[in-house]
Amino acid sequence: MARVLSLSEAKTHLSKLVADLDKKEEELVITRNGRPAAVLISADEYESWRETREIRRNRALMSEIKRGLRQLEKGQRFTFEEVFGEPLRLRKKAR
């Protein structure tokens, strides 16, 4: 669950709040006059959100994802080779 702070509290503790975001991976809702005004998230979380938004905007990709989910619901499964046309080659672990 997201933490909630007033704008004045956020201003006072901004440096610590930003440092904590990286460690705790949480969202911070900042309020103004008691109402949500902004959300502070880590740079990693923001990048993840951007990637998700780009995927959701791509209609062709979303159609493929939905088709794949329907296939899974029907119990259809595919091997790596069926999907990619070549066998899966496992990498040897470096010692």
C-alpha positions in Angstrom: 0.0 0.0 0.0 1.3 3.5 -0.9 2.4 5.9 1.8 0.6 9.2 1.8 2.2 12.5 2.7 1.2 16.1 2.5 3.1 18.3 0.0 4.7 20.2 2.9 6.0 17.0 4.5 7.3 15.8 1.1 9.2 19.1 0.6 10.7 18.9 4.0 12.0 15.3 3.6 12.4 14.9 -0.2 16.0 13.8 -0.2 15.3 11.0 2.3 12.0 10.0 0.6 13.8 9.6 -2.7 16.5 7.5 -1.1 13.9 5.3 0.6 12.0 4.7 -2.7 15.0 2.8 -4.1 15.3 0.6 -1.0 11.6 -0.1 -0.3 10.1 -0.1 -3.9 7.0 1.7 -2.7 4.9 4.5 -4.0 4.4 7.8 -2.3 1.2 9.7 -2.8 1.6 13.4 -2.2 -1.5 15.3 -1.2 -2.4 19.0 -1.6 -5.3 20.3 0.5 -6.0 16.7 1.6 -6.4 15.4 -2.0 -4.0 13.3 -4.1 -1.9 15.6 -6.3 1.1 13.5 -7.4 2.8 10.2 -7.0 6.5 9.8 -6.4 8.1 6.5 -7.5 11.6 5.2 -8.1 13.3 5.6 -11.5 13.1 1.8 -12.0 9.4 1.7 -11.2 8.8 4.6 -13.6 10.7 2.8 -16.4 8.7 -0.3 -15.8 5.5 1.7 -16.0 6.7 3.3 -19.3 7.4 -0.1 -20.8 4.0 -1.4 -19.8 2.3 1.6 -21.3 4.2 1.1 -24.6 3.1 -2.5 -24.7 -0.5 -1.6 -24.0 -0.5 1.0 -26.8 0.7 -1.5 -29.3 -2.6 -3.0 -30.6 -0.9 -5.8 -32.6 1.2 -6.9 -29.6 -1.9 -6.7 -27.3 -3.8 -8.9 -29.7 -1.0 -11.5 -29.7 -0.9 -11.5 -25.9 -4.7 -11.9 -25.7 -4.5 -14.7 -28.2 -1.8 -16.4 -26.2 -3.8 -16.1 -23.0 -6.9 -17.7 -24.7 -4.7 -20.6 -25.9 -3.5 -21.1 -22.4 -7.0 -21.1 -21.0 -7.9 -23.8 -23.6 -4.9 -25.9 -22.4 -2.8 -25.3 -25.6 0.9 -25.4 -24.9 3.8 -25.0 -27.3 7.5 -25.9 -27.2 10.3 -23.4 -27.7 10.9 -25.0 -31.0 7.3 -24.7 -32.1 7.3 -21.0 -31.3 10.8 -20.0 -32.5 11.5 -22.7 -35.2 14.7 -23.9 -33.5 15.6 -26.0 -30.5 16.4 -24.4 -27.2 20.1 -24.4 -26.6 21.1 -24.2 -22.9 24.2 -22.2 -22.1 26.9 -23.8 -20.1 27.5 -22.2 -16.7 30.8 -20.4 -16.4 33.0 -21.6 -13.6 
